[in-house]
């Protein structure tokens, strides 16, 4: 089996991830912050260590400004629905995932003004188009960092400077870049960083979070849910301090113990080393696809300005049929269709059919890329 669907969920995970989760289930198992006994204290320690690891990775001074959620979708919803009010304008791009577009379309129905800045067919964004769209009522700019469809990178550092210039909050969806591309919330002027645990951070599904920058007024960012936090238990009002204000309910501590080990693995290996390996595999795959007649590759030719996500189609063949053959005949796992990002596919010209997506990870090899190219060549020739 060759797994080339890392943009959906990374696989395999570092061995330390599963070991940490098993250790929690067998040796800890308690709820963090809900009791004063040793196992509850140990569970709380695991949560704080995970915040510390993520803070180191993203260059966050205070680990308590990292909020845990079930995934990046919940983190994005927390910001979009907790911050935007009727009459506010929000600016986004035409390359966004439905985790951004669907909440925005929902908010649009109650009076939030949604401005979509269009990218080129290669998925590239001109920061000046963002600046030109700013109005007096612009409250937020939200962009994905790396496209889950074609791997193009949006210029978040430049847009961060623009947002800071106009005193507008900047939210970045780092689902495809956290762990495999250098991210620094200070350098890139990111006020809110939404991330998921199960992709480039090598954690399990059901983990993710949000970095809440110091510029964000938590009194104006309403929580998605309220309830028990283990703190201020004598009050029926929601706590007004971080991280508790946004973390009601018992957390996925077993999952977050695994996420901690995934992030530690990244810190040990180094993001630059991970990125270099993925970039080398991506370049090899793209160059190989270019040599196969009948293959149409989508996205930019700027190989160094992308993440390890490649989408393509084969002339006169449906993506679904190609994906089925790759799986059943060659044992190659990929994803086909619209990838929960119809706006992006409209931008690159593949809507409504979609495309075949191959997404590489740190544990993929040169030999696997060669086998994928061999399989695609055979499918093109209809062998």
N, C-alpha and C positions, 0 to 999 in steps of 0.2 A: 504494500500500500504506500502511495505517495500523497501526503497531505499538503495541498496547496490552497487552503481556505483560511489562512491565518487572519485575514481581515475580518472574518466573522468571529472566530475564536482561535487563539493560539493553541497549537498542539504539535508535539507533546509539551508538557510543562517540566521545568527543572524538578528533579527528584525531591529536592528539599520541600517543595510546595506540598506534595501529598503527605510527606512525613510529618510536617508541622500540623496539618489538619488531623491526621490520625492521632498524634500526640495530644492535641486538644480534646478530641473525643474520648480518649482512653484515660487521660491523666488530669484534665482540668474540668471541662464540661459545664461550668457554672456560668451564671449571668453576670456580666461586669457591672459594677456600680450599684447592684441591687442588694448586696449583703456585705457584712463586714468580715466574713470568714475568709480563710486563706485561699480557697479556690476562686471565690469571687474577686478577690484582690489580684490573683494571678491573671484572671481573664481581663481585668482592667489594665493590667500591665501590658498584656499582649496588644490590646487596642492602642495604647499610647505608643508602644514601640513601632506599630504600623504607621501611625501618624508621623513619627520621627523619621522613618525611612523615606516616606513620601516627601516630607519637608526637605530632606537632603536632596532628593532627586529633582525637585522643582524649584529649589532655592527659596524656600519659605522660612521666615525667621521664627514664627510661632506655630508649632505643630497643632495647637488647638484651633487654628484657623482652617484646618482641613476637616471637612464634613464627610461622613460616610453615608453613601446611598446604595441602593441595590445595583445601580448601573449608571452609565452616563446619561441615559434618557431621563431618569429621575432627577439627576443633577440639573440638567438643562431645563426641565419643567419647573423645578424649584425656582430657578432664576426668572424664567420668562413669565410664569404665572404669579410669582411672588413680588415682582418688581413693576411690571408694566400695568398701567391704568388707562382707561379710555381717554383719548386725547393725546397720549404719548406716541411718538414715532420710534420705531425700531428699524435699524438697517441691517440687512443680511445679504447673502450672495445667492446666485442661481446654482451653486454647487452643493447646497446643503442636503443633509440627510433628513428623512422625515421626522427624526427626533427633534429637529428644529422647526421644520416647515409645518408639521401638523399642529403643534401648540400655537404657532404664530397665526395660522389660518383660523384657529379657534378663537384666539384673542381678537383677530380682525373683526369678527362678528359682533364683538361688544364695544367696538370703537377704537381699538388700537390701530394706528396707521403703520402698515407694513410696507417698507421700501425694499424691493429686491434689486440689487445691483447685478447686472448681467456680466458673466465672465465670457472669455473667448471660447470657441469650440474646442480649444486645447485645455480648457479648464483654468485659464490664467486670469487673474484679477488685477486691474490697475487701481492702486490705492487712491489715486486722484478721483476716481469715480465714486469712491466712498465719501471723500471730502466734499465733493460737489452735491451730494445728497443730504448733507447735514442741514437741519432746520432748527429753529428756536425750540421746538418741542421734541427734538431727538434726545431720547433718554438712554438708549443702549445700542451698541453695535455687537452683533453676534456672527461669528465666522467659524467654520471648521478649519482646522489647521491643515490636515491632509485628506484628500478626497478618498472615500471608500470605493469609488467607482473606477477612477483612472490614476489615482496616486498623486495628482498634482498638489503642490503646496501653495497655500495662499500666504500673502506677505503680511503675517501677523505683526512683525516688529514695526513695519512702516505704518500699519493701521493703528497699532498701539500708540505710536507717536501722535497720530492725528486725533485719536480719542482723547489723549491727555491734553492736547492743545485746546480742544473745545470743552474740556471738563465733562466728557461723556464716558459712562462705564463701558468696559470692553469685556465681552464674554467669549471665550475660545473653547470650541469643542475639540478636545485632543484625543478622541477615541482612537484615531489611527496613528498618532505620533507619540503618545506617552510611552516611554520606555525604549523606543527605537529611533528617536530623533531628539536632539538637545532642546530642552525646554527650560526657560528661566523666567519666572513671572516678573522679576524686577527688570531684567534686560529688555524683555519684550513688552513691558507696560501692560501686563494682563491683570485686570481687576478680578476676574472670575474665571477659573480654569476648571472645566468639567472633564472628568476622565472616567474610563471604565477599567475594571481590574482584569478582565478575562482575555484581553488581547495582548498588546505589547508589554503589559506589566506581569504577564505569566501567572496571574491569580486565577481562582475559580470563577465560574459564572455566579452572578448574584452579589458581586462586589463592585464598588466604584465610589466616586466621590466628587467633591467640589472644594476648590481652594477659594476662600473668601478673603479678598485683599483688604488692606487697611483702609482703602478709600471707600469701601462699601459700608453704608449705614445700615446695620442689621435691624434697626427699628423700622426701616422702610422696605426691607426684604422679608416678606411674610413667609412663614413656613408652609409647606404643602400639607402637613399634618401636625396635630398636637396630641399630647398624651403623656404617658409615663416616661420619665427620663432617668429615674434613680436619684435625681437631685431635687432640692426644694420640695420634698414630698409633702410638706405641710401646707402647701399652697395649691389652689385649684386653678391658678393662672400658669400659663406656659413660662418657663424660665426665659430670661432676656439676655443670656450670655452664651458665648460660643464654648463648645460646639453643641451644647444641649438644646438650644433653641430650635435646631433643625434635625435633631436625632431622637425623635420619640419612638418608643417601642424597643424591644430587645434586639440588639444588632446581630448580624450574621458573624458572630465572633469566630466560629470555626472557619468560615470562608476568609475572613480578614487575617487570620493567622497564616493561611496559605498565601494571601496577597503579600504579607510582610516578607515572606521568604522569596517570593517572586521579585519584589523590588530589591531586596538584598542581593539577589543574584545579578541583577542589572548593575547595581552599584559596584559589585565585585568585578564583573566583566568589563564594564565601562560602556556607556551609551555610544561613544564614537566607534568602538570595536564592533558592536552589534550593528550599527548603521553601515559601516564599511562592508561587512559581510553581506548584508541584505542588498546593498547597492551593487556589489559585484555580481551577485546572482541575478538581480533585476536586469542589469546591462546585458548579461549573457543571454537571458531569456528574450529580451526585446530584440537583440541583434539576430538571434536565431529565428524568431518569428518573421522578421523582415525578409528573410531569405526564402520563406515558404510562399509560393504563388497562391493567390486567392485569399490570403490572410490580411485583414484590415485591422490595424492597431489604432486605438483611440488615445488621445492625450498629447502632451507636449513631448518634443524630442530632446528636451533639456533633462537628460537622465539623472544628473546630480541634484536637480531640484525637484525631487519626488520621493515618495515612499514606495515600498515594495508591493505595489498593486498594479496589475496590468490587465486591461480589458481589451478584447478583440472579438472579431467575428470571422467566420469563414463564408466566402461568397456562395450563395445558393444553398446554405445549410442553416437550419434553425439552431439558435444557441442551446435550446433544451435538448435537441437530439445529439449535439456534440458533447454536452455535459454528460448525458447518459452513456454514450460510448466510452468517454474517458474513464468513467467509473466502472462500468461493467466489463469492458474489454482490457483496460490497462491499469485498473486500480488507482486511478488518479482522482483525488477529491478536489472539486472546484465549486464555484457557484455561478449560476446563470440567471438571467432575467434582469430585473430593474434594481435590485440591491437596495430596496427601501429608499431609493433616491430618484424619484421621477423627474424632479427639477434638473438634476445633474444630467440625466439621460436626454432630456429635451435640449439642454445646453450643448451636448456633444453630438446630437443628431441620431441617437439610437432608440428614441422612444417611438412606439410602444413595445418594440420587439425586445430591447435590452441587448445584453452582450454576455460573453463568456469571461469570467474573471478568475485570474490566477493570482493568489496573494502569498508571497513568500515570507518565511520567518527565519529566525536565527538558527534553527535546527535543521533547515533544509540544506541540501548538498548540491555540488556541481553535477554529480551523477544523476540526481533526481531531475535537475533541469534538462539534462541531455535526454533522459527517458521521456519527459513531457514533450520535448520538441519532436522526438521520434514518433510519439503517438499522434501528435497533431498533424505531422507530415503524412502519416498513413491515413488519417481521417480525411484530410484534404484530397488524397488520391483515391479515397473510398475503398481502401483495402479491407 
